[in-house]
Amino acid sequence: MLTHRTANIGLCLLVVTALLVHNLWLTLPWWIFLILPVPYVAALVWGACTISSDFYIPVVCAADTAEKKIAITFDDGPLEQHTPAILDILQREQTPAAFFCIGSRIGGREAILRRIDAEGHIIGNHSFSHHFWFDMFGPQKMLAELQQMDNAVKHTTGKRPLLFRPPYGVTNPNLAKAIRMGNYTPVGWNIRSLDTVAKDKTELLERIKKGIRPGAVLLLHDSMAITAQILPELISYLRKEGYCIERIDKLLNIPAYA
């Protein structure tokens, strides 16, 4: 498996081999040494942007099962505009979900967060600020963000989340260190709906349907009107296809709270 460690080893071996060839056998042109790091840099970028790669740290993205079970998750709330409407649908359909919340959005919306918890859904950590430059933070600053989010949830619900979803789905060595220091379980997905950029409800539903498979974790956002609009039809489709919609902690067999 390609990981950060194996990529580092591979680059070292490649450089050492090139130097040995250059000094002992065949003089290599200078540009060879310029292009040697290119595959390494490409691997770093791929590993950072591919949540399921386990490149920097293992991330749970799906359940290993042949049973028709699936988990629905929402990122970026809580928000007055769409989170309550989504909760209404989930309550009506008796469907559990997980909400990976942004800590800075909890203040003034504590009632929504308490409702998420009271109605049996999971609250996960999606950082406190979801800052654009979050991935450039050092591990201590990242950990402080995660803990600040934890404190906001604990103050409101009495529970401390263990499940963490990286902002933008990006991982790197600093975040891996912060996750380990905070003893979090990083959680990703294997169906990315792209509901944040979707304009057509039919196209969005079709995209999601194509990814449905046993053990899947679906990424949606409770910050989007289109998500609330397609949710009833999506739940109906899943049940017609014989899928059981489970809470993510049960599907993945991992604890949700400390």
Secondary structure, DSSP 8 states (H G I E B T S, - for coil): ---HHHHHHHHHHHHHHHHHHHHHT----HHHHHHTTHHHHHHHHHHHH-GGG-SSS--B-S---SSSEEEEEEES---TTTHHHHHHHHHHHT---EEEE-GGGTTT-HHHHHHHHHTT-EEEE--SS--TTGGGS-HHHHHHHHHHHHHHHHHHHS--B-EE--GGG---HHHHHHHHHHT-EEB--SEE--TTT---HHHHHHHHHHH--TTEEEEEETT-HHHHHHHHHHHHHHHHTT-EE--HHHHHT--SB-
